[in-house]
Amino acid sequence: MIKSVVSHGIYIPFLRITREEYINTLGSCNADIKEKAVMDIDEDVLTMAVEAARNASTEIDISQIGVLTLASATFPYAERVMTGTIIQALGLNKNILTSQHGNSTLAGTEAFLSALGLMEETEAKYALVIISDAPAAEASSDMDHGFGAAACAFVLAKAEPGLRFEGTYAYSDEVPGLRYRLPGDKGVRDIGVRSYSAMAHDDTMQASVQELFNKMHRTPGDYQHVVLHQTSQKTAGALAKKLGFSDGQIKIGLVYDQFGDTGSCSPFIGLCHVLENAGKGAKIMICSYSPGSGSHALSFDYDNQFPDSSKKLQYFLNHKKYISYIHYLKIKKVI
């Protein structure tokens, strides 16, 4: 059965901190951001998830949602059913099929693919996929400079026009020492060897993308838009060129420098921006990545454009308040 995304929603926190603020306060910034999104003291990934889901579901009958999948690598609870919080906040039916996905930045594509499968088990019309994340590290770590926050949500439907899912390819390998978080840790860490991390990143994502090409009998030129997982602006751009994509194919989906590294949400925030700008009939690819390491490449055909939303990505680019580094440390409860 053909399944398509028929609407989407985004939520970006109101607060932002700029690269310039890092440099003025610390003397340097280890991330190629212009600015990044910062959760306020009363926000977490669940509150962001609810806002994104509300923005995605304004035009549908929510009583027809039969599947809910939720993804984050930074859930506020180590053990708890958190889909229940979303169901209560949105007023969804309490007997819907649910799944939670965490532990790595592959959680977003895992949740999306899980929803596609769970839709086979319900007579309901829609599935709701929510990806919300806010990676964190110790304030003293250079890794923290680029970590942002964001959420997005997608409504999937059976046999309806929209962003039609075409296929996927997954690749995993054992690459120890890269970005990880141990039980009890509040932030991630790694062994700090950039060349090692870059090699694992490129090799893993290249494998999933190249094999998706083979599976779909496609070449890089067949896609109008490509969104790669973005742990930095330069890294994503360099890998895209290595894979044979042009600047024009990746330009719209490359949003890291505005929001930072948004973890499992990263490729989906870029996808939302593409959907708000792509024309009907566009072929679109996204590719997720998680250190450890694994990658999912997904192929889509945009066969029907979505209704205009009042809260597009541009809304959140404009709707913001800049904070100082001291304010940022207070929010992180460092001081």
Secondary structure, 3 states (H helix, E strand, C coil): CCEEEEEEEEECCCEEEEHHHHHHHHCCCCCCCCEEEECCCCCCHHHHHHHHHHHHCCCCCHHHEEEEEEECCCCCCCCCCCHHHHHHHHCCCCCCEEEEECCCCCHHHHHHHHHHHHHHHCCCCEEEEEEEECCCCCCCCHHHHHECCEEEEEEEEECCCCEEEEEEEEEECCCCCCCECCCCCCCCECCCCHHHHHHHHHHHHHHHHHHHHHHHCCCHHHCCEEEECCCCHHHHHHHHHHCCCCHHHHCCCCCHHHHCECHHHHHHHHHHHHHCCCCCCEEEEEEEEECCCEEEEEEEEECCCCCCCCCCHHHHHHCCEECCHHHHHHHCCCC
